[in-house]
Amino acid sequence: MTPKLVKPEELKDYWDYIKSGLGQLLIKDPDQDWIPEDVYYHIKSGKSYCMVGITDGFIDGFFVGYVMQDKTFFAWVAYCQRNLDQGIEILSSFAKQIGCKRIKFGTGRAGWDRLARKHGYKPSIWVKEI
């Protein structure tokens, strides 16, 4: 998988894939606090980075995130069709490249717990709706 940073002016070239992936994420976890239009706005306005992973000319996945004040990269949306391990490695490499010291993400999906721990992540956010 080859990483490609999507520049705001290139977003239209990748949007159909990204929007489809966002739709899949919302089907699996409908309690997200974003809608696809939020993601589009954040990338297009430069408030968030978007990286896609390309294999043999096809997009395998993407992540969207931004740098927090404490040099943490917060990945607030991520989608990968295959090779999640490689996607996480691309995320780590990108965050280092832009000067981040750590990465954070949150998910309500149990399968991510095992994968995140495998790559050295530790749980940091627990939420209870009241």
C-alpha positions in Angstrom: 0.0 0.0 0.0 1.4 3.4 -1.0 0.4 6.4 1.0 -0.9 9.6 -0.8 -1.6 12.8 1.0 -4.8 14.3 -0.5 -4.4 18.0 -0.9 -7.6 20.1 -0.5 -7.6 21.0 -4.2 -7.4 17.2 -5.1 -10.3 16.1 -2.8 -12.8 15.9 -5.6 -10.7 13.3 -7.3 -10.9 11.0 -4.2 -14.3 12.0 -2.7 -16.5 9.3 -4.2 -14.3 6.6 -2.6 -14.0 8.5 0.7 -17.7 9.2 0.9 -18.5 5.5 0.2 -16.1 4.5 3.0 -17.7 7.0 5.4 -21.0 5.4 4.6 -19.7 2.0 5.5 -18.3 3.3 8.7 -21.7 4.9 9.6 -23.5 1.6 8.9 -21.1 -0.3 11.3 -21.1 2.5 13.9 -24.1 4.8 13.5 -23.4 6.8 16.7 -20.7 8.9 15.2 -20.7 12.6 15.8 -19.9 13.5 12.2 -21.6 13.3 8.8 -19.7 13.0 5.5 -20.2 16.7 4.8 -18.2 17.4 8.0 -15.3 15.3 6.7 -15.4 17.0 3.3 -15.4 20.5 4.9 -12.5 19.7 7.2 -10.3 18.3 4.4 -11.3 21.0 1.9 -10.7 23.8 4.3 -7.3 22.4 5.4 -8.4 21.9 9.0 -7.7 18.1 8.7 -5.3 16.0 6.7 -6.5 13.1 4.6 -4.2 10.3 3.6 -5.3 7.5 1.2 -3.5 4.2 0.8 -3.2 2.9 -2.8 -2.5 -0.6 -4.0 -2.2 -1.5 -7.7 -4.0 1.6 -8.6 -6.9 1.1 -6.3 -7.6 2.9 -3.0 -7.5 0.5 0.0 -8.4 3.0 2.7 -7.9 6.4 4.2 -7.6 8.3 7.4 -8.6 11.9 8.3 -7.1 13.8 11.3 -5.5 16.9 12.7 -2.7 17.9 14.9 -3.7 18.9 18.5 -1.9 21.5 20.5 0.2 18.9 22.4 1.6 17.5 19.1 -0.8 14.6 19.1 -2.3 13.5 15.8 -6.0 12.8 16.4 -7.3 10.4 13.7 -11.0 11.1 13.9 -12.0 9.0 10.8 -10.3 5.9 9.4 -11.4 3.3 6.9 -9.5 0.3 5.5 -10.7 -2.5 3.2 -7.6 -4.7 3.5 -4.3 -4.8 5.4 -5.2 -2.8 8.5 -1.7 -3.4 9.9 -0.2 -1.5 7.0 -2.7 1.2 7.3 -1.7 1.8 10.9 1.9 1.8 9.9 1.2 4.5 7.3 -0.7 6.5 10.0 2.3 6.3 12.4 4.8 7.2 9.7 2.7 10.2 8.6 2.2 11.5 12.2 6.0 11.3 12.8 6.7 13.0 9.5 4.6 16.1 10.5 6.2 16.3 13.9 3.7 14.6 16.1 4.7 12.8 19.3 1.7 10.5 19.7 -1.5 9.4 18.0 -5.0 9.2 19.4 -8.2 7.7 18.0 -11.4 6.5 19.5 -13.7 3.7 18.4 -16.7 1.8 19.7 -15.8 -1.2 17.7 -14.4 -4.1 19.8 -12.2 -5.5 17.0 -10.0 -2.4 17.0 -8.9 -3.1 20.6 -6.8 -6.1 19.7 -5.3 -4.4 16.6 -4.5 -1.2 18.4 -2.8 -3.1 21.3 -0.8 -5.1 18.8 0.7 -1.8 17.4 1.5 -0.4 20.9 -1.6 1.8 21.5 -3.1 2.0 25.0 -6.7 2.8 25.8 -7.1 6.4 26.9 -10.7 7.4 26.4 -13.8 5.7 27.9 -17.2 7.2 27.5 -20.5 6.5 29.1 -23.7 8.1 27.8 -26.0 9.3 30.7 
